[in-house]
Amino acid sequence: MEKAPSSEKKSEWSYKGETGPEHWESLDADYTTCTEGESQSPVNLREAETKRGSADVQMNYEPTNFTINNDGHTILAEPENANNTLTYDGEEYTLSQFHFHAPSEHQLNGDYEDMELHLVHESSEGEIVVSAFMLEEGGGTTFPSSFWDKMPSSETEAPASSENRLDLEELLPFSETNFQYEGSLTTPPCTEGVNWIVYGEPVSVSSDQLKEFQQIYDDNHRPVQPLNGREVMEN
């Protein structure tokens, strides 16, 4: 698996127009994998085509404060310590950040959800596992307003600190059915060798929270990519 790419800013890209997903590979020599790669993400996950069996996943999260940023592409939250870990197939990965997309990037049986949450974990060797959750508009809400209301409205706005600690293991349904496959980052440079764990049961986001995010990013998703014969495992 590949190491995580550098966080240094490279050629500007976006989700629309001449710098949108269909043009990423032409924006920078390091982005050619976005078009030439054979194991790209996101994908359409069809339950009828999955195989049973998956790698063992264990969460080791604790209540944590997060620094909330707007990086010009999404709202991104970074933990203020390194105590949140995930064990995947016997190897430990540390949570480095989580962020949001609207609408969802992955499809489930050909359908998009309102949003998608990505929890990005990295091993000591730079290998990456992403846990993905679908968010759908509903009567309740998963994320407290003390977090959601802190989202910076532009990338020039200063980062904010969550008022209260978030316990992601308590907030999110990690015990639900999940789909696992090998793919890539969904943003340039589209690095491959990323292990994906996509949870099938949507979690709730309130109508107000959905609108609040969409006012900042109304569309920051990459279209689904071909599986090219890859296996998708379901637990």
C-alpha positions in Angstrom: 0.0 0.0 0.0 1.1 3.6 -0.7 2.2 6.1 1.9 0.0 9.1 2.6 0.7 11.9 0.2 2.3 15.2 1.4 -0.1 17.8 2.7 1.7 20.5 0.8 -0.6 22.4 -1.6 -0.1 21.4 -5.2 -2.0 22.4 -8.4 -5.4 23.8 -7.7 -8.3 21.4 -8.3 -12.0 21.6 -7.6 -15.3 19.7 -8.1 -16.6 21.8 -11.0 -15.7 23.1 -14.4 -12.2 23.0 -15.9 -10.6 21.9 -12.6 -13.3 19.3 -11.8 -12.9 15.5 -11.5 -12.8 14.9 -15.3 -9.8 17.2 -15.6 -7.8 16.3 -12.5 -5.2 14.3 -14.4 -4.4 17.2 -16.7 -3.8 19.7 -13.8 -0.5 18.2 -12.4 1.9 15.4 -13.4 1.3 13.8 -10.0 -2.4 13.5 -10.7 -2.3 11.0 -13.6 -3.4 8.2 -11.3 -6.8 9.8 -11.1 -7.4 8.7 -14.7 -4.8 5.9 -15.3 -5.4 4.1 -12.0 -7.1 0.7 -12.0 -8.3 0.8 -8.4 -10.0 4.1 -7.9 -12.6 5.3 -5.4 -15.4 5.8 -4.8 -17.4 2.9 -6.3 -21.0 1.7 -6.5 -21.4 -1.1 -3.9 -23.9 -3.6 -5.1 -24.9 -6.1 -2.4 -25.8 -8.7 -5.0 -22.2 -8.7 -6.2 -20.4 -8.8 -2.9 -18.6 -11.8 -1.3 -19.0 -12.9 2.3 -16.1 -12.4 4.6 -14.0 -9.4 5.6 -11.0 -8.3 7.6 -11.5 -7.9 11.4 -12.0 -4.3 12.5 -11.8 -3.0 16.0 -12.2 0.6 17.2 -10.3 2.0 20.1 -11.7 5.6 20.3 -12.1 7.9 23.3 -13.8 11.3 23.9 -11.6 13.8 22.1 -11.5 17.5 21.2 -11.1 18.3 17.5 -9.8 21.3 15.6 -12.2 22.1 12.8 -10.9 23.5 9.5 -12.2 24.6 6.1 -9.4 23.5 3.7 -11.1 24.9 0.5 -12.5 21.4 -0.5 -14.3 20.2 2.6 -14.8 20.6 6.4 -12.0 18.7 8.1 -11.6 17.9 11.8 -8.3 16.9 13.3 -8.1 15.2 16.7 -6.1 17.1 19.3 -4.3 13.9 20.4 -3.3 10.5 18.9 -5.3 8.3 21.2 -8.0 7.3 18.7 -7.0 4.1 16.8 -8.4 1.4 14.6 -7.1 -2.1 14.2 -7.6 -3.5 10.7 -6.6 -7.0 9.8 -4.3 -7.1 12.9 -2.5 -3.7 12.2 -3.0 -0.5 14.2 -4.0 2.8 12.4 -4.3 6.2 14.1 -7.1 8.5 13.3 -5.6 11.6 11.5 -8.8 13.4 10.5 -12.4 13.1 9.4 -14.2 15.1 6.7 -17.5 15.3 4.8 -18.8 15.1 1.2 -22.1 16.2 -0.2 -23.7 14.3 -1.7 -22.2 10.9 -0.8 -19.3 9.7 -2.9 -20.0 5.9 -2.7 -23.3 4.6 -4.0 -25.1 1.7 -2.3 -27.0 -0.4 -5.0 -26.8 2.6 -7.3 -28.2 5.2 -4.9 -26.5 8.2 -3.4 -27.1 9.5 0.1 -27.3 13.1 1.2 -23.7 13.2 2.6 -20.8 10.9 3.4 -18.3 11.0 6.4 -14.8 9.8 6.0 -12.6 8.8 9.0 -9.0 8.7 7.7 -6.6 6.4 9.6 -2.9 6.1 9.0 -0.4 3.4 10.2 3.2 4.1 11.3 4.3 3.1 7.8 1.9 5.6 6.1 -0.7 3.0 5.0 -4.3 4.3 5.0 -7.6 2.9 6.1 -10.8 5.0 5.6 -14.0 4.2 7.4 -17.0 5.7 5.5 -20.5 6.4 6.8 -23.5 7.6 4.8 -25.5 10.5 6.3 -29.1 11.0 5.4 -31.5 13.8 6.3 -33.8 12.8 9.1 -35.5 13.9 12.3 -32.6 13.4 14.5 -28.9 14.2 14.3 -25.7 12.3 14.9 -23.3 15.3 15.4 -24.1 17.8 18.2 -24.7 21.4 17.3 -21.7 22.3 19.5 -19.5 20.7 16.7 -21.6 21.5 13.6 -22.0 25.2 14.4 -18.2 25.6 14.6 -17.7 24.8 10.9 -15.7 27.6 9.3 -17.7 29.0 6.3 -14.6 29.7 4.2 -11.0 28.6 4.0 -9.9 32.1 5.1 -11.8 31.7 8.3 -9.7 30.7 11.3 -9.9 27.1 12.5 -12.2 26.4 15.5 -12.0 24.0 18.4 -15.0 21.7 19.2 -16.6 22.9 22.4 -17.2 19.4 23.7 -15.4 16.2 23.3 -16.7 13.9 20.6 -16.8 10.1 21.1 -17.0 8.8 17.6 -17.4 5.2 18.8 -20.5 6.2 20.6 -21.9 8.4 17.8 -21.4 6.1 14.9 -22.8 2.5 14.2 -19.5 0.6 13.9 -21.3 -2.7 14.6 -23.5 -2.5 11.4 -22.9 -4.3 8.2 -19.9 -3.0 6.2 -18.3 -3.4 2.8 -14.6 -3.6 2.4 -12.5 -3.2 -0.8 -9.1 -1.8 -1.9 -9.3 1.6 -3.6 -7.8 5.1 -3.6 -8.0 8.5 -2.2 -11.0 10.2 -3.7 -9.1 13.5 -4.2 -5.9 14.3 -6.1 -3.4 12.7 -6.3 -5.9 9.8 -6.1 -3.2 7.5 -4.5 -4.1 3.8 -4.6 -3.6 1.1 -2.0 -6.2 2.6 0.4 -8.4 0.1 2.3 -12.0 1.2 2.5 -14.6 0.1 5.1 -18.0 1.5 4.0 -20.8 1.1 6.5 -24.2 0.3 5.0 -26.6 1.8 7.6 -27.0 5.5 7.1 -26.8 7.8 10.2 -29.0 10.8 10.6 -28.2 14.5 10.0 -30.8 17.1 10.6 -32.3 19.2 7.8 -30.8 22.4 9.3 -27.3 20.7 9.5 -27.5 19.4 5.9 -28.5 22.9 4.6 -25.7 24.5 6.7 -23.1 22.2 5.1 -24.5 22.7 1.6 -24.3 26.4 2.0 -20.5 25.9 2.4 -20.1 23.0 -0.1 -23.1 22.2 -2.2 -21.3 19.6 -4.2 -17.9 18.2 -3.2 -18.1 14.6 -4.3 -16.2 12.6 -6.9 -18.3 10.4 -9.3 -18.1 6.7 -8.9 -15.3 4.8 -10.6 -15.2 1.4 -12.3 -14.5 -1.6 -10.1 -12.3 -3.2 -12.8 -12.8 -6.7 -11.4 -12.0 -5.8 -7.8 -13.8 -7.9 -5.1 -16.0 -6.2 -2.5 -16.3 -8.1 0.7 -19.3 -7.9 3.0 -19.3 -8.9 6.7 
